[in-house]
Amino acid sequence: MFGLLAGTLNGAAFGRDVVDYTVDSKTPSNTGQAIVAVDIAAFADVQAFKQECRRGMGRHEVVPDSTRRRRSPAAWRALETL
C-alpha cells in the first residue's frame, strides 16, 4: 500500500517500474516517498497502544550499555515519549 501511495502521489516509479539498483546502477531510480499520519485512537485505545509499543521496544533494548550510544539522541527521545 505504501509503495502504491509513494509512487502514484508524486509521479515516482512503483511496483515493477522501480529500478533494481543491484542490477542497474546507471538508471535513476525515480523512487518516491509517502508520509502517513495515523490517528491511533481511530483503531485502538491509545494507552494500550503505547504500552504495546513499549513492550515491543523493550525486546530490542536488551543490549550492553556500550552500544546504547549507537542510537541518535533523537531516537532515544522518541522512545522516552512512548
Residue frames relative to the residue before (quaternion, step in Angstrom):
aa qw qx qy qz dx dy dz
M 1.0000 0.0000 0.0000 0.0000 0.00 0.00 0.00
F 0.6851 0.4782 -0.3029 0.4585 3.59 0.86 -0.89
G 0.6129 0.5473 -0.3478 0.4515 3.58 1.07 -0.68
L 0.6440 0.5141 -0.3111 0.4735 3.55 0.99 -0.83
L 0.6717 0.4852 -0.2986 0.4736 3.60 0.90 -0.88
A 0.6752 0.5071 -0.3029 0.4418 3.57 0.85 -0.97
G 0.7026 0.4567 -0.2770 0.4701 3.58 1.02 -0.67
T 0.7571 0.4249 -0.2364 0.4363 3.54 0.69 -1.04
L 0.6520 0.5396 -0.3379 0.4118 3.61 0.98 -0.64
N 0.8109 0.2247 -0.1286 0.5248 3.60 1.05 -0.59
G 0.5998 -0.6187 0.3471 0.3700 3.59 1.21 0.38
A 0.4678 0.6721 -0.4523 0.3534 3.60 1.19 0.29
A 0.6325 -0.5221 0.4091 0.4000 3.55 -1.30 0.21
F 0.0405 0.7743 -0.6315 -0.0066 3.55 -1.21 0.50
G 0.7915 0.2878 -0.2247 0.4902 3.55 -1.25 0.44
R 0.8465 -0.1208 0.1106 0.5066 3.56 -0.91 -0.94
D 0.6137 0.5725 -0.3479 0.4178 3.60 1.20 -0.36
V 0.5294 0.6247 -0.4160 0.3955 3.60 1.22 -0.24
V 0.4197 -0.7163 0.5067 0.2324 3.56 -0.89 1.00
D 0.3415 -0.7198 0.5686 0.2051 3.58 -0.89 0.96
Y 0.2935 -0.8074 0.4879 0.1543 3.57 -0.17 1.27
T 0.6017 0.5524 -0.3766 0.4370 3.62 1.17 -0.30
V 0.7033 0.4072 -0.2442 0.5291 3.58 1.27 -0.34
D 0.7989 0.1443 -0.0292 0.5832 3.58 0.97 -0.92
S 0.0781 -0.8342 0.5457 0.0124 3.57 -0.26 1.25
K 0.6210 0.5716 -0.3354 0.4185 3.60 1.25 -0.02
T 0.6703 0.4877 -0.3029 0.4702 3.61 1.03 -0.72
P 0.4912 -0.6459 0.4848 0.3265 3.62 -0.90 0.85
S 0.4928 -0.7081 0.4266 0.2714 3.57 -0.90 0.92
N 0.1539 -0.8290 0.5211 0.1324 3.61 1.14 -0.60
T 0.2787 0.7601 -0.5342 0.2433 3.57 0.90 0.93
G 0.2707 -0.7647 0.5653 0.1494 3.55 -1.19 0.53
Q 0.3108 -0.7169 0.5871 0.2116 3.51 -1.32 0.11
A 0.0907 -0.7626 0.6366 0.0698 3.52 -1.21 0.56
I 0.1453 -0.7591 0.6298 0.0775 3.54 -1.00 0.86
V 0.0786 -0.8103 0.5807 -0.0041 3.53 -0.74 1.06
A 0.1896 -0.7489 0.6258 0.1073 3.57 -0.95 0.92
V 0.1074 -0.8077 0.5795 0.0158 3.56 -0.73 1.09
D 0.3117 -0.7187 0.5921 0.1891 3.54 -0.93 0.93
I 0.3396 -0.7781 0.4944 0.1863 3.57 -0.14 1.31
A 0.6386 0.5589 -0.3271 0.4157 3.59 0.97 -0.85
A 0.6014 0.5599 -0.3632 0.4393 3.59 1.17 -0.42
F 0.7652 0.3641 -0.1801 0.4995 3.58 1.21 -0.46
A 0.8138 0.0033 0.0590 0.5782 3.57 1.07 -0.72
D 0.6152 -0.4952 0.4460 0.4212 3.53 -1.33 0.15
V 0.4901 -0.7053 0.4285 0.2805 3.58 -0.68 1.10
Q 0.6731 0.4889 -0.3123 0.4587 3.61 0.87 -0.86
A 0.6394 0.5073 -0.3279 0.4758 3.59 1.01 -0.76
F 0.6232 0.5375 -0.3295 0.4627 3.58 1.04 -0.77
K 0.6626 0.5022 -0.3017 0.4667 3.58 0.90 -0.94
Q 0.6464 0.5169 -0.3198 0.4612 3.57 0.96 -0.86
E 0.6606 0.4967 -0.3071 0.4718 3.59 0.95 -0.82
C 0.6212 0.5271 -0.3388 0.4705 3.59 1.06 -0.70
R 0.6445 0.5152 -0.3173 0.4675 3.58 0.95 -0.89
R 0.6505 0.5147 -0.3142 0.4618 3.57 0.95 -0.90
G 0.6754 0.4924 -0.2929 0.4642 3.58 0.91 -0.89
M 0.6752 0.4784 -0.3007 0.4741 3.58 0.93 -0.83
G 0.5809 0.5959 -0.3676 0.4150 3.57 1.12 -0.60
R 0.5990 0.5670 -0.3547 0.4404 3.56 1.11 -0.60
H 0.7260 0.4354 -0.2337 0.4782 3.56 1.10 -0.68
E 0.6439 0.5603 -0.3115 0.4176 3.55 1.24 -0.20
V 0.4930 0.6334 -0.4511 0.3901 3.59 1.21 0.16
V 0.3545 0.7066 -0.5156 0.3304 3.54 0.31 1.34
P 0.5896 -0.5595 0.4238 0.3996 3.60 -1.13 0.45
D 0.6333 -0.5576 0.3771 0.3819 3.59 -1.13 0.64
S 0.6117 0.5780 -0.3629 0.4000 3.60 1.02 -0.67
T 0.6963 0.4565 -0.2899 0.4719 3.62 1.10 -0.49
R 0.4631 0.6963 -0.4416 0.3251 3.59 1.24 -0.20
R 0.6829 0.5043 -0.3113 0.4270 3.59 0.93 -0.75
R 0.4903 0.6524 -0.4409 0.3737 3.63 1.23 0.00
R 0.6335 0.4960 -0.3310 0.4930 3.58 1.20 -0.38
S 0.5033 -0.6395 0.4843 0.3214 3.53 -1.08 0.67
P 0.6314 -0.5285 0.3929 0.4094 3.60 -1.17 0.46
A 0.6275 0.5416 -0.3414 0.4432 3.60 1.03 -0.74
A 0.6369 0.5235 -0.3324 0.4581 3.59 1.01 -0.75
W 0.6571 0.4952 -0.3168 0.4719 3.60 0.98 -0.78
R 0.6329 0.5191 -0.3381 0.4644 3.61 1.00 -0.76
A 0.6329 0.5331 -0.3345 0.4510 3.58 0.98 -0.80
L 0.6549 0.5034 -0.3133 0.4685 3.59 0.97 -0.80
E 0.6617 0.5206 -0.3117 0.4404 3.58 1.00 -0.81
T 0.6577 0.5240 -0.3240 0.4335 3.61 1.10 -0.50
L 0.5494 0.6201 -0.4042 0.3875 3.61 1.19 -0.24
